[in-house]
Amino acid sequence: MVAKFKNDDSVLRARVDQVLRRRHELGLGGLVGGLETVIMSVEPDRLKTAAADFLNTTGYFFGAPLVDDIGQGCVLELPGSADFLFRTRVTGARPFAAEPLGPKSAHLPGTRVETLVFACHDLARFVDIQKRRGVRFLTDGLVRSEASLFIQTAPSPKSALSFGFVQWLKGNRQYVSGRVREGDWSLPKPDKAHLRNIGIFDHASVRVRAQDRDDAIVEFLELTDYEFSMAVYVDNLNSITNVARLAGEPYAMVITSGLGEAAAGQEGPTEKFIQNYGRRIHHMAFRTERIEDTFAGLKASGMEFLLELVGSPEEGLKQTFSRPSPQTMMVNEYIHRYPGFDGFFTKSNVTLLTEATANQ
């Protein structure tokens, strides 16, 4: 039973139309591009094991170790894809300290995807416009180095994410600059054939409360050039999977919520995930070729899954979810899109994948 209210796409789409008009009026159109970097915070004693786990379950390679005044980290990279910056925080403020945890995340209080960083070609102008709109940032001004200009929003009260924006000054991604120094360690890339089938970062899915669904989507659209693409309703699981995309960019933003506020004891998998883990990104999806062989190879390497492969060439997609990583609590999605498929998701796959999250 769903009580009190129910999300309605007609209401959302009216707000989305207003956002698009307002972006044009404010001169925000074209300022923000695609995803550059995913910043994942991990516990200080788990940095190397978390990075090694990521290298062993994706197509990414070790880029560079990093050290700054707050802690250390490393860049994991794959050509044509957003970078992942795993980092620790041993001093200084913790921006997400006030975000409630759940019984299944309390043992790793400093572990979460904190920030999604997008390219911006005129960051000073962007920040000026957004500040006049009332957007709050973690610093008063731009963080400057010889390689980049950077700023990030305060954690969102709607999505529990921070959104970062970077203007690269030398034409390419460069993390060692200013206060960020290069460390003295590295990790090897496992030489496994199935890992070569796993490609670029396709999307991440953040779990938000049902009552925050429209606000979380609108907030993301107000900060970027992305556009609302589709919503897949799974009524029997009280869940909506919402997709925002940017033309020409591989990364899509997925925001998943309940349809409405469920009565106690009637919560679906999305609400139960928030109860168990808190609001956060649930999974990261990677485009995968030869997905059957890759699935078998990952299983043989010890990875466990929440469900078998779902989908088919006829449906246009084949996907699966891993079990959460013990290092990051992150689920990996492996997704293969067959030639000719012009959608993003199918309702049948979304239903099965959403249902599988109850197995966490």
N, C-alpha and C positions, 0 to 999 in steps of 0.2 A: 504493500500500500504506500503510495506517495502522498505526502501531506503538504499543506501550506502553499506551495507554488510549484509550477512546472515550467522548465525552460521552453522557450518558444522561438523558433528560427525567424519568424516574421519580425519580432521585436529586435532580435540581434541584427538582422540585415538592415533594418532602418537605421540603427546606430552605426553600422559599418558604412553605409552611404554617407552619413554625416561626417565620419572620420575622413573619408576620401576627399570630400569637398573641403574640409578644414585643412587637410594637408596641402592642398593646392593653394588655398588662400594664404597660408602662412609661409609658403615658399619652401616646404620641406621635401617636396617631390624630387627624387633623384639624389638626395644627399646621402642616404644609407644604402649600402649594398648587401652582399651576402655574408654568410657566417665565416669568420676568420679563425676563431679560437674558442674552444670549450675549456673553461677553467674548473677543474675538479679538485676539491680539497680532500685530503686523506689524513689519517692519523700520522703523527711524526714517525712512529716506529714501523709504519707500513708502506712508506713511499716506494721503496724498491720492490717489495712483493706485489703491490698494487700495479705498478708499471709493468713488471714481468708478466703478471696475469693478463694484462691488456695486450701485450705483445704476443702472447701465446694463444689469444682467442680472436684476434683481428688481423688485418693485413698491414697494420701500421709498423713503423720502424722507430728505433730510438734516435732522437735528434740531438739534443744537447742537455746536459745537466745545468741547473741554475741555482744560484745562491743570492739571497738578498738579506736585508736587515730583519725581516720577519721570519724567514725560514729557508727552506730549499725546495727544489722541484725539478722537473724535467719536461722536455717537449717531446711528444710522440707525433710522428708525421707520416703522411702518405701523399704523394703527388696528386694534385687535383682535388684535394679534400681539405676540410677544416683541420687545423691542428688541435691536439689535446695537450693541455698544460696541467700536469698533475703537480700539486703543490702542498706543502705543509705550512702550518702557522704555529710557531712556538712562542712568539711575542706579539704584542699589539692587540688591538681590538678584534673581536670576532663578530663580523657583521650579522651572522645568522644565529648568534647565541640565544636570542629571544624566541626563535622559531621552535614551537613544541615538537618534541620527538615522540616516538611511539615505543611500545614494548620490544619491537624487533629492530629498532635503530638506536636505542639508548646506549648500547655498548660501544657505538662508534659516533660520539657526539660531534666530532669535527669533520665527518665524512659526508660529502654531498657534492653534486654539481652546483656550483655557486653562480657562475656567470657565463652567459653566452655573449661573445664579443663579435660585433659586426663592423665591417669596413665603413668608413665615412670619409668623403673626399674634402669636406670643409667642416672640420670639427668645431671650430670656434663659432661659426655661424649656427650650426646645429644646436650647440649647447645654449647659445643666447636665446634662440627661439624656444627651446624646451624649458629653460628656466622661466621665461615669461609665461609659459603655460602652467607653471607651478611644479614641474618635475624636480624631485630632490636627487642630488648626486652625493656620493660619499666624500668628495673633495670640493672645495669652493671653486677651484679652477682646474685647468687641464694639467695632467701629469705629463711633464715634458722630459724627453731624453733626446739624444742626438739622432735616434732612429725612429721615434714615433711621438705622437700626441695621443693621450688616452684619458678616458673618464668612464665611470660606471655609475649606474643608478643605485640608490639605496634599495635594499631588498623589498620586493613588491609585497604589499599586504594582500594581494589577490592571488599571485602565483608562487610566492616564496622563491622567486628568482631575482637575480640582478642582471641587468643588461648593460654590456660594455660596448664602447665605441672607440675605434682606433683609426688614426690617420697615419699611415706609414710614410715616412719622410724620405726614404731611400728606395722606394719602389718595391720592396719585398719585405716579408716578415723577418724581423730581427729582434730577438728577445734579450740578447746580451747587450746592454747599453745602460748608461747612467748608474743607478744603484743596483742593477741586476748584473751579477758577475757569472762567469762560467765555472762550474764545478769540476771535479776531477774523477768522476766515475762514469761508467756506461753499462749498458745491458745488451747482450747479444740478441739478435732476432732468431727465433727458432726456425730451423730449416725443415719445414713441413709443407708438403705439396698442397694440402688443402687450404693453408693460410693464404696462398697466392690467389685463391679464388675469391677472397673476401676483399671488397673494394671500399669505395668512398662512404663517408658518413651521409646517410640518407635523411634521417629525422630523429628527433628526440620527442618523447611524450611526457609532459608534466601532468601530474594529477592535482586537480584543484577541487574545492568544494562546489557543490551544485549551485549555490547562491552566488558564487564568484565567477561562474563560467563566462557570462557576457562581459563583465568588467575585465577579466584577464585577457580575453581576446582583443577587446577594444584597446586596452593598454598597450599590448604588443604592436598593434597596427599603428597606434599613435607615435610609437618610437621608431618604427622602421618603414620601409617601402613595401612591405609584404601586404598581400590581399587575402581576405577570407575566401577559401576555396570550396569547402564542403563540410557537412556534418553527417556522421553516420550514427543513427539512433539504434540502440539495442534495448528495446523497452523491457524485455523480460529480465534484463540484468541491471536495469536502472542506470544506464550508461550512455554517454554521448562522446564520440571521438570527433574532434574538430580539427580541421587542417587549414593552415595559412601557408601560402606559397609566394615566391618571387620569381617572375619570369626570367628564365635563363640561368637560375641558380639551382644547384643540386639539393641544397638543404631545405627541408620543410619543417615548420613548427607545428607540433601536434599538442593540443590541449584537451585533456580528457576529464570529464566531470560526470556527476550524476544527472539524471533528468530533472529531479527535484529532491526535496528533502525527505528522505525515507523515514518511516516510522521505526522506532527502536526494534531491532531484531529482523528488520526487512531490508537491511542495507545490501547493496550489490557489491561486486568485487572492487570497484573503484573506491567506494566509501570505506570498505574494509581495509584497503591498502593504506589510505590516509590514517585510519585509526591505528594501524600496526606500525607504520613507518613515518607518519607525518607527511605534510605536503612536500613534494619533491619530484624530480624527474624519475620516472619508473623504469624506462628502458631507452637504449640507444640502438638505432637500426643501421645496419651496414649492407650495402648492395652486394649480392653474392652470386657469382657464376657457378655452374655445376653444383647446384645447391644440394643435391642428393649425396654426391661424393663428399662435399664439405661437411654436411651433417654427420655422415659416417666417420669422417676423419676427426671431427671434434669429439664425437662420442668415444672413439678409440683413444683419444688423448686424455680422457677423464671428465670431459664436460658433461653435466647433466642438464636435462631439458624439462620445461614445464609441460610440453606436449610434443607430439610428433609433427612432422611437416604437414602443413595444411595448404590447400589450394591446388591448382592444376593449370596446365596450359590453356584449357578452355576458359577458365575463370580469369586468366591473365596474370596471376600472382601465385607464388609459393613462399611460405613464411614459417618461422618458428620462434619461440622464446626459450632462452637458456634459463636455468635457475639463477638466482642472484649470486653475484660474485661475493665470496666471503670477505674480500678485501674492500670492496666499494659498495656493496649491497645493490649493484647495478645489474639489471637484466640486459642481455644482448639480444637484439632481434637480428635474424639473418633473413634477408628478403631478396627474392629474385622476381624481376618484372619481365614477362615474356614479350617478344616483339609484337607490336601492334596494340598493346594495352595502353589506352590513353587516359586511364583514370589514375587514382592514387591508391585507394583501398577498395575492397569489396565488402559488402555487409556480412557475407558468410564467414570470411576470414576474420574480420573484426570481432564478430560474435565469439568465435572459437578462441581467439587470443585473449579477449577480455575474460572469458570464462576461466581460462587457464591460470590467470593471475590469482584466482582463489586458492591455487595449490601452493602459494608461497607461504 
